[in-house]
Every structure is written in C-alpha cells, then in structure tokens.
Amino acid sequence: MRAKLQLFAVMCCLTACASAPKINYYTLDMDSSGTVNPSVNLVVERVRTTDALSRNQIMVLASPTRVEYFAADHWVGNLADLVRQKLTAEFGSGVEGMRSLALSVTVLSCGQVDGADGAEARMQLRVTVRDPAEKRYREPLLEKTYEVSRPAASNSAGAIVEALSICAVEIAADIAADVGSL
C-alpha cells in the first residue's frame, strides 16, 4: 500500500511539472545602434519604474482602463536595470575631458498597447538631467517626458520587445539632441 502511495505522489508531481507553462525571457537589444552621438557625456545614474512595471511580466495596456500582463513572457531582469543598460549602451562610455551630465529616469510606460490598428509598443520615460558638480536641490538643467510608440510586427511578446528596443533608441537620440543645446 505504501509503495502505491509513493508511486501516486510521484505521478502527481510529474503531471504537475508537465502542465506548467514554459516561461520565455526577454531583454531589450543591448547592442548600441551607433546612431546616438551625444555632444556631452551622459551618465545614467538612476532608473526607477512605476509600481505597475515593477513586475517581471511584460505589461499590456488592453484598454485605457485595463492592464494585463503576458502570462508566460517575462523580462529577464528588473526593467529599470534593462532600461539603464540600454540607455548606457546608446550614450556610450564617454570621452575624457568632455562635459558630463547625469540622468535620472523614471520608466512610466514600457509594454504593449492594444489599439484599433493592432498592437504597438510604447515607451515613456521621465528624464531629469543635472550637472553632477551642482547640488541635488538645485534646479535641473532639463526635465522632460519622452514618449515613443511603434507598431509591432505581431501581437507576440517578442515583436513587442523588438519594437520597444527601437523606441529606446529613438528616445536616447532625442535626449542627446536636447542636452546638446544645454
């Protein structure tokens, strides 16, 4: 009888494992596009996300009032870290002797938006630019929200993440252009 119970327990465990969904992990494309050429050194000091984006699942704005998440499609790591790495890759390592500015970023949106024309990727970043030599309580040199949306090739998480990578490049280029005039 005991052997039958053990066999039953093992079979239950194997059945449970077989029915668990496969999790797919995604990251932004961390290769530099080579198209962002800031005229100053840009150092991404801090990146935060909103609470809705703090999960490891990729967010879907299904309607103006309803949020969903891809069930089996997750970010490979913390989204704030991924955005920081992507922006850093786009801005480059910096040039010695060139002026340096520090960026603080809040990720307001990064995911899929469902619309009448299908799925699109949307990234929205709130960026604050400061001179690191100045005190933190001083007025920032720039404070601006950047938003880019791109149609996705399909409704899949992979297509959304590819489009989000392009959104990040476009925002990095916009930031570089704006700080060039400071």
C-alpha positions in Angstrom: 0.0 0.0 0.0 2.8 2.4 0.9 4.5 1.8 -2.4 1.3 2.6 -4.3 1.0 5.9 -2.3 4.6 6.8 -3.2 4.0 6.0 -6.8 0.8 8.1 -6.8 2.7 11.0 -5.3 5.5 10.8 -7.9 3.0 10.6 -10.7 1.2 13.7 -9.3 4.4 15.6 -9.2 5.4 14.6 -12.8 1.9 15.6 -14.1 2.1 19.0 -12.3 5.5 19.7 -13.8 4.4 18.6 -17.3 1.5 21.1 -17.3 3.5 24.1 -16.1 3.8 26.7 -18.9 7.2 27.4 -20.4 8.4 30.8 -19.4 10.0 32.9 -22.2 12.5 35.6 -21.1 13.2 38.8 -23.0 15.6 41.7 -22.8 16.0 44.9 -24.8 18.5 44.8 -27.6 21.6 45.9 -25.7 23.8 46.5 -28.8 24.4 50.1 -29.5 22.6 51.3 -32.6 25.5 53.6 -33.4 23.1 56.4 -34.2 23.1 58.3 -30.9 26.0 60.7 -30.8 25.7 63.0 -27.7 27.8 66.1 -27.6 28.4 65.6 -23.9 29.0 62.5 -21.7 25.7 61.2 -20.5 25.8 59.1 -17.3 22.6 57.3 -16.4 22.7 57.4 -12.6 19.4 56.1 -11.6 16.4 54.4 -13.2 13.1 53.6 -11.5 9.8 52.2 -12.7 6.3 52.7 -11.7 4.6 50.1 -9.5 2.7 48.7 -12.5 6.1 48.0 -14.2 7.9 46.6 -11.2 6.7 43.0 -12.1 8.9 40.8 -14.2 6.0 40.2 -16.7 5.6 42.3 -19.8 2.7 44.7 -19.4 -0.2 45.1 -21.9 -2.5 48.1 -21.8 -5.6 46.3 -23.1 -7.8 49.4 -22.9 -7.5 52.9 -21.4 -8.6 51.4 -18.0 -7.5 47.8 -18.1 -3.9 46.4 -17.6 -2.9 42.8 -18.4 0.4 41.0 -18.4 1.8 38.3 -20.7 1.4 35.2 -18.7 4.5 33.2 -19.9 6.6 36.1 -21.2 8.9 37.8 -18.7 11.7 40.3 -18.6 15.0 38.6 -18.0 15.7 41.0 -15.1 14.5 44.2 -13.5 13.0 46.5 -16.1 14.8 49.5 -14.6 18.1 47.8 -14.9 17.4 46.8 -18.5 16.4 50.4 -19.5 19.6 51.7 -17.7 21.8 49.3 -19.6 20.1 50.1 -23.0 20.5 53.9 -22.5 24.1 53.5 -21.4 24.8 51.4 -24.5 23.3 54.1 -26.7 25.1 57.0 -25.0 28.5 55.2 -25.0 31.2 55.2 -22.4 32.1 58.9 -22.7 35.0 60.9 -23.8 37.7 62.1 -21.3 37.7 65.9 -21.0 34.2 66.3 -22.3 31.4 67.8 -20.1 29.4 65.1 -18.2 25.8 65.3 -17.3 23.8 62.9 -15.0 20.4 61.5 -15.9 17.7 60.2 -13.6 15.0 58.3 -15.3 11.5 57.1 -14.4 10.0 54.5 -16.7 6.3 55.5 -16.9 5.4 53.1 -19.7 7.1 50.1 -21.4 5.0 47.5 -23.0 2.2 46.7 -25.4 -0.7 49.0 -26.1 -3.7 47.4 -27.8 -5.5 49.7 -30.3 -7.8 49.7 -33.2 -4.9 49.2 -35.6 -3.4 46.3 -33.6 -0.6 46.0 -31.1 2.0 48.7 -30.7 5.0 49.1 -28.4 5.1 52.2 -26.2 7.9 53.5 -24.1 7.6 56.6 -21.9 10.5 57.9 -19.8 10.5 60.9 -17.5 14.1 62.2 -17.6 15.9 64.7 -15.3 19.3 66.0 -16.4 21.7 67.5 -13.8 25.2 68.8 -13.7 26.9 66.3 -11.3 29.0 69.2 -9.9 25.9 71.0 -8.7 23.9 70.2 -5.5 20.9 68.0 -5.9 18.5 70.6 -4.6 19.3 72.9 -7.5 17.0 73.3 -10.4 17.7 70.5 -13.0 19.1 71.6 -16.4 16.3 69.6 -18.1 13.2 67.8 -17.0 11.2 66.2 -19.8 8.9 63.3 -20.6 9.8 61.4 -23.8 7.3 59.1 -25.4 7.7 56.9 -28.5 5.2 54.4 -29.9 5.9 52.0 -32.7 3.7 49.4 -34.4 4.7 45.8 -33.6 5.1 43.2 -36.3 2.7 41.0 -34.4 0.9 40.6 -31.1 3.7 38.4 -29.7 5.9 39.5 -26.8 9.0 39.0 -29.0 7.7 41.5 -31.6 6.7 44.0 -28.8 10.2 43.8 -27.2 11.9 44.3 -30.6 9.8 47.4 -31.1 10.5 48.6 -27.6 14.2 48.4 -28.3 13.7 50.7 -31.3 11.7 53.0 -29.0 14.6 53.2 -26.6 17.0 54.1 -29.4 14.7 56.9 -30.5 14.3 58.3 -27.0 18.1 58.2 -26.4 18.6 60.2 -29.6 16.0 62.7 -28.5 17.7 63.1 -25.1 21.1 63.5 -26.8 19.7 66.2 -29.1 18.1 68.1 -26.2 21.1 68.1 -23.9 23.3 69.2 -26.8 21.7 72.7 -26.5 22.3 73.0 -22.7 
